[in-house]
Amino acid sequence: MDEKKIIIRKAKKEDCAGALALIKELALFEKAPDEVTNTVYDMEQDGFGAQPVFQMHVAECENKIVGIAIYFTKYSTWKGKGVYLDDIVVTESMRGKKIGKQLFDAVIEHCNAMGAKQLHWQVLDWNEPAISFYKKYNAHLDPEWINGKLNHNQLKQYMA
């Protein structure tokens, strides 16, 4: 039986609904289904509006989005221009078909094309399949740095 053809390509605005469905699937996997507040409209504006703040590659199979890689340009005071990979998501039924590798490779190609000095990402310490995936690239997984963030409410309250 023939494998279904997977196409990796730069995302288009009309891919946002399929991408958001995968983001919600990831949130369920990470045991935080109620944490997703992003919308298709937000993604369309943020990725394809007047001032895009993210880029995305998609994996498409039979005209359906089955994987995404969302990333954006970052800057390091020490190293210069880089890329931050926010997420790679492959729908559960399509895992194990090297789609994640193809998406990761596409992001690396983007990094090299733009002259990025680094590629950064995070991985949950309990997500062993993802950790194993990144180790195949000989990636440095740094236990030293502590992640910090302020959520939407904290940002609003700060100026109140």
ZARO-548862 format. One line per field, with one value per residue: residue number from 1; x, y, z of N, C-alpha, C in turn. Coordinates in steps of 0.02 Angstrom, whole numbers, plus 50000, padded with zeros to 5 digits. Layout:
<atoms>
pos (NUM;...) .
n_X (X;...) .
n_Y (Y;...) .
n_Z (Z;...) .
ca_X (X;...) .
ca_Y (Y;...) .
ca_Z (Z;...) .
c_X (X;...) .
c_Y (Y;...) .
c_Z (Z;...) .
</atoms>
This chain:
<atoms>
pos (1;2;3;4;5;6;7;8;9;10;11;12;13;14;15;16;17;18;19;20;21;22;23;24;25;26;27;28;29;30;31;32;33;34;35;36;37;38;39;40;41;42;43;44;45;46;47;48;49;50;51;52;53;54;55;56;57;58;59;60;61;62;63;64;65;66;67;68;69;70;71;72;73;74;75;76;77;78;79;80;81;82;83;84;85;86;87;88;89;90;91;92;93;94;95;96;97;98;99;100;101;102;103;104;105;106;107;108;109;110;111;112;113;114;115;116;117;118;119;120;121;122;123;124;125;126;127;128;129;130;131;132;133;134;135;136;137;138;139;140;141;142;143;144;145;146;147;148;149;150;151;152;153;154;155;156;157;158;159;160) .
n_X (50041;50028;50112;50036;50055;50156;50165;50274;50269;50276;50163;49997;49875;49748;49775;49767;49655;49664;49789;49762;49677;49767;49849;49760;49745;49874;49873;49782;49854;49956;49891;49817;49695;49608;49684;49713;49690;49702;49644;49575;49563;49654;49774;49778;49793;49911;50005;49992;49954;49976;50094;50177;50210;50247;50304;50261;50272;50187;50130;50055;49931;49837;49762;49741;49790;49913;50019;50121;50244;50286;50366;50479;50577;50711;50817;50981;51082;51212;51239;51171;51061;50929;50821;50667;50586;50425;50329;50318;50199;50119;49981;49906;49872;49959;50086;50254;50289;50392;50360;50374;50514;50533;50470;50550;50672;50639;50627;50759;50820;50764;50824;50960;50952;50920;51029;51038;51106;51075;50958;50820;50716;50589;50558;50449;50493;50444;50410;50460;50465;50483;50601;50692;50684;50743;50871;50923;50970;51082;51062;51082;51013;50967;50976;50998;50942;50806;50639;50546;50395;50259;50086;49937;49844;49931;50015;49924;49886;50003;50023;49918) .
n_Y (49941;50110;50246;50393;50549;50675;50846;50976;51144;51325;51413;51472;51603;51545;51425;51437;51395;51254;51244;51297;51199;51093;51150;51153;51016;50986;51054;50978;50857;50902;50915;51031;51087;51196;51309;51368;51515;51577;51626;51591;51709;51793;51725;51739;51878;51897;51819;51845;51973;52153;52172;52043;51927;51798;51650;51509;51339;51210;51040;50948;50834;50751;50870;50915;50991;50920;50938;51062;51192;51322;51476;51613;51763;51801;51890;51888;51962;51923;51836;51878;51877;51759;51614;51570;51426;51397;51294;51126;51027;50876;50791;50662;50540;50539;50530;50465;50454;50529;50662;50766;50777;50821;50946;51008;51008;51096;51216;51229;51246;51370;51447;51440;51502;51632;51671;51646;51635;51550;51424;51411;51326;51256;51113;51007;50932;50805;50754;50634;50573;50689;50742;50639;50648;50776;50751;50670;50760;50802;50903;51031;51020;51120;51121;51223;51353;51450;51465;51611;51707;51822;51819;51862;51931;51971;52058;52160;52202;52254;52384;52446) .
n_Z (50000;49957;50034;50097;50017;50084;50098;50129;50165;50157;50259;50223;50239;50244;50306;50441;50519;50518;50578;50705;50754;50771;50869;50976;50992;51035;51157;51228;51235;51317;51434;51458;51404;51415;51409;51287;51207;51091;50927;50763;50691;50762;50733;50595;50583;50658;50593;50458;50436;50430;50503;50524;50655;50672;50585;50484;50444;50360;50363;50243;50197;50083;50059;50189;50340;50433;50513;50595;50605;50701;50712;50750;50725;50832;50946;51006;51127;51140;51031;50916;50774;50777;50783;50856;50891;50917;50920;50863;50793;50764;50705;50800;50733;50628;50673;50685;50554;50510;50492;50584;50583;50452;50459;50557;50491;50388;50459;50504;50379;50347;50448;50410;50285;50319;50389;50526;50690;50791;50844;50944;51065;51171;51275;51359;51514;51537;51415;51337;51204;51122;51176;51145;51007;50981;51030;50931;50842;50900;50989;51111;51265;51385;51555;51643;51630;51687;51646;51620;51634;51606;51619;51522;51608;51711;51641;51610;51739;51788;51743;51803) .
ca_X (50000;50067;50107;50005;50106;50160;50194;50296;50270;50262;50092;49957;49825;49693;49796;49763;49604;49694;49843;49733;49652;49825;49869;49713;49763;49934;49853;49751;49910;49994;49845;49798;49650;49574;49733;49718;49645;49715;49589;49595;49571;49718;49828;49779;49822;49979;50050;49983;49931;50022;50158;50179;50255;50269;50302;50238;50273;50136;50133;49989;49918;49770;49731;49726;49848;49926;50076;50142;50301;50277;50429;50487;50645;50729;50883;51023;51132;51278;51249;51139;50998;50913;50751;50636;50536;50376;50300;50306;50143;50096;49921;49923;49866;50013;50152;50293;50299;50446;50334;50408;50582;50529;50455;50609;50721;50618;50645;50832;50835;50747;50877;51020;50940;50919;51092;51029;51162;51050;50888;50800;50650;50580;50524;50430;50539;50412;50394;50516;50472;50512;50671;50729;50686;50793;50937;50947;51004;51137;51043;51098;50953;50997;50937;51021;50902;50738;50593;50505;50343;50201;50027;49899;49819;49987;50036;49873;49888;50067;50015;49858) .
ca_Y (50000;50171;50297;50455;50600;50730;50906;51026;51208;51385;51419;51526;51628;51497;51367;51452;51354;51188;51251;51305;51133;51056;51182;51128;50946;50987;51075;50919;50812;50931;50917;51101;51103;51260;51363;51398;51572;51601;51616;51592;51780;51816;51694;51770;51945;51893;51786;51864;52042;52206;52163;51974;51913;51728;51615;51441;51288;51159;50975;50937;50768;50749;50936;50927;51008;50866;50958;51132;51218;51394;51504;51684;51790;51826;51922;51876;52014;51893;51800;51910;51853;51688;51593;51534;51378;51394;51227;51078;50984;50829;50758;50597;50485;50542;50526;50407;50455;50576;50729;50812;50787;50863;51014;51034;51021;51157;51272;51235;51277;51441;51477;51447;51550;51701;51684;51642;51609;51500;51403;51396;51299;51225;51049;50988;50881;50739;50735;50593;50567;50750;50746;50591;50677;50829;50722;50643;50815;50820;50968;51045;51032;51157;51120;51277;51413;51449;51503;51661;51738;51855;51804;51919;51968;52002;52115;52212;52226;52288;52456;52472) .
ca_Z (50000;49951;50086;50075;50004;50131;50069;50178;50130;50196;50272;50195;50286;50250;50345;50512;50554;50527;50626;50772;50775;50796;50931;51027;51003;51077;51225;51259;51250;51372;51491;51469;51348;51424;51408;51221;51197;51023;50880;50693;50674;50790;50695;50528;50591;50685;50546;50388;50435;50410;50538;50548;50711;50669;50521;50495;50392;50371;50330;50214;50170;50053;50069;50259;50380;50481;50554;50590;50642;50710;50734;50740;50732;50898;50946;51064;51136;51132;50968;50859;50747;50786;50773;50911;50869;50970;50923;50808;50812;50713;50730;50828;50685;50577;50705;50667;50482;50499;50475;50629;50557;50392;50481;50591;50438;50353;50503;50500;50314;50355;50489;50370;50231;50347;50424;50598;50728;50838;50845;51013;51077;51237;51275;51427;51540;51536;51346;51316;51131;51094;51198;51104;50939;50978;51041;50867;50809;50944;51018;51181;51305;51440;51618;51685;51625;51713;51603;51654;51593;51636;51577;51499;51665;51746;51601;51618;51808;51800;51730;51837) .
c_X (50044;50057;50075;50060;50100;50195;50212;50302;50260;50186;50062;49904;49769;49712;49786;49711;49632;49750;49816;49704;49709;49851;49824;49726;49825;49916;49821;49805;49949;49951;49826;49749;49616;49621;49738;49666;49654;49654;49616;49607;49638;49777;49834;49812;49896;50029;50048;49957;49986;50091;50162;50230;50276;50267;50284;50250;50218;50155;50062;49986;49846;49729;49710;49792;49857;49985;50092;50207;50292;50339;50431;50559;50654;50797;50918;51075;51202;51291;51220;51075;50989;50840;50729;50580;50486;50346;50307;50251;50126;50035;49937;49921;49921;50083;50188;50307;50352;50422;50366;50478;50581;50514;50516;50663;50704;50635;50720;50852;50820;50802;50940;51011;50942;50983;51085;51089;51141;50978;50872;50731;50648;50547;50509;50473;50510;50397;50453;50521;50503;50585;50715;50737;50741;50864;50966;50984;51066;51125;51065;51032;50976;50954;50951;50974;50831;50695;50553;50452;50293;50142;49990;49874;49875;50013;49989;49878;49950;50060;49955;49874) .
c_Y (50063;50216;50359;50508;50657;50788;50954;51092;51265;51391;51478;51545;51577;51433;51376;51410;51284;51190;51257;51239;51090;51084;51158;51055;50941;51005;51017;50868;50836;50943;50989;51125;51171;51321;51398;51454;51602;51586;51615;51664;51807;51788;51726;51839;51941;51862;51813;51935;52090;52198;52092;51964;51840;51705;51543;51399;51239;51095;50961;50867;50766;50812;50950;50941;50955;50882;51031;51142;51294;51423;51579;51704;51816;51858;51908;51932;51986;51865;51834;51876;51777;51675;51557;51490;51370;51324;51190;51034;50940;50793;50686;50540;50484;50540;50462;50403;50506;50645;50781;50828;50832;50936;51046;51051;51085;51220;51283;51267;51352;51477;51490;51499;51622;51718;51684;51610;51553;51483;51382;51366;51274;51157;51032;50930;50811;50713;50696;50583;50629;50758;50700;50618;50729;50803;50692;50697;50838;50888;50972;51061;51057;51156;51180;51337;51402;51492;51551;51687;51775;51839;51868;51962;52003;52062;52174;52243;52267;52363;52486;52512) .
c_Z (50000;50012;50056;50069;50054;50096;50127;50139;50180;50202;50234;50247;50297;50287;50420;50549;50567;50578;50697;50798;50803;50862;50989;51042;51047;51149;51262;51279;51311;51434;51509;51415;51354;51420;51340;51215;51127;50979;50809;50671;50699;50750;50626;50532;50611;50637;50475;50381;50414;50442;50566;50604;50714;50596;50536;50432;50410;50335;50307;50185;50146;50069;50141;50296;50435;50526;50543;50627;50642;50742;50720;50750;50803;50893;51011;51069;51126;51062;50907;50839;50757;50773;50836;50882;50926;50976;50857;50833;50752;50742;50747;50777;50633;50608;50683;50592;50461;50477;50520;50606;50496;50410;50515;50541;50400;50393;50502;50433;50316;50394;50448;50315;50258;50384;50499;50631;50775;50823;50916;51014;51149;51227;51348;51451;51542;51466;51316;51240;51099;51114;51156;51033;50934;50989;50978;50828;50847;50976;51091;51217;51373;51503;51662;51686;51652;51668;51645;51607;51636;51590;51561;51557;51703;51707;51610;51688;51823;51793;51766;51899) .
</atoms>
